[in-house]
Amino acid sequence: MFLKIKPGKERNVVKSLRGIKEIKEVHVVLGIWDAIARIEAETIPGIEKVFFRQIEVTPGVNEARLHIVACPRTRK
């Protein structure tokens, strides 16, 4: 997931996201996006539920984009 965060709110957003059990990693980055995060759930609807109900509504998040790994078997 890629996030654009309101200026000065990066620390608060990262702290909030780290409190969501499905989020396994979150990092502030430099570039077009302000942070990236990795979400894990048993199903795609489970991922969508977390994304739409918890992440997109997090105070300080301006924009969030969800990208789903198509073939998890290729991860090492």
C-alpha positions in Angstrom: 0.0 0.0 0.0 1.2 3.5 -0.8 0.2 6.5 1.2 0.3 10.3 0.9 0.2 11.9 4.3 -0.5 15.5 5.4 2.7 17.4 6.1 3.8 17.0 9.7 1.5 14.1 10.3 3.8 11.3 9.2 4.8 10.1 12.8 1.1 10.1 13.9 0.0 8.1 10.9 2.8 5.6 11.2 2.0 5.1 14.9 -1.7 4.6 14.1 -1.0 2.1 11.3 1.4 0.1 13.4 -1.6 -0.5 15.8 -3.5 -2.4 13.1 -2.8 -6.1 13.5 -3.0 -6.8 9.7 -0.3 -4.3 9.0 3.0 -6.1 9.1 5.3 -3.3 8.1 5.1 0.5 7.6 7.9 2.8 6.5 8.2 6.5 5.8 9.8 7.0 2.3 11.0 9.8 0.1 9.5 10.4 -3.3 5.9 10.7 -4.7 4.5 8.7 -1.8 5.2 9.5 1.9 4.9 6.0 3.3 4.6 2.3 2.3 3.0 -0.5 4.2 2.4 -4.2 3.9 -0.9 -5.7 4.8 -1.6 -9.4 5.3 -5.0 -11.1 5.6 -6.4 -14.5 4.7 -8.6 -13.2 1.9 -8.7 -10.2 -0.5 -12.1 -9.1 1.0 -10.2 -9.2 4.4 -7.5 -6.9 3.0 -10.1 -4.6 1.5 -12.0 -4.4 4.8 -8.9 -3.2 6.6 -8.0 -0.8 3.8 -11.4 0.9 3.5 -12.5 0.8 7.2 -9.2 1.5 9.0 -6.5 2.8 6.7 -8.2 5.3 4.4 -10.0 6.9 7.4 -6.8 7.3 9.5 -6.4 11.0 10.4 -3.6 12.5 8.3 -3.9 10.2 5.4 -4.6 12.2 2.2 -4.5 9.4 -0.3 -4.0 5.6 -0.1 -3.4 3.1 -2.9 -3.8 -0.6 -2.5 -1.8 -3.0 -4.6 -2.2 -6.7 -4.2 0.6 -9.2 -4.8 -0.6 -11.5 -7.6 1.5 -14.5 -6.8 2.7 -14.8 -3.2 4.6 -18.0 -4.1 7.3 -15.8 -5.7 8.1 -14.1 -2.4 11.2 -15.2 -0.7 
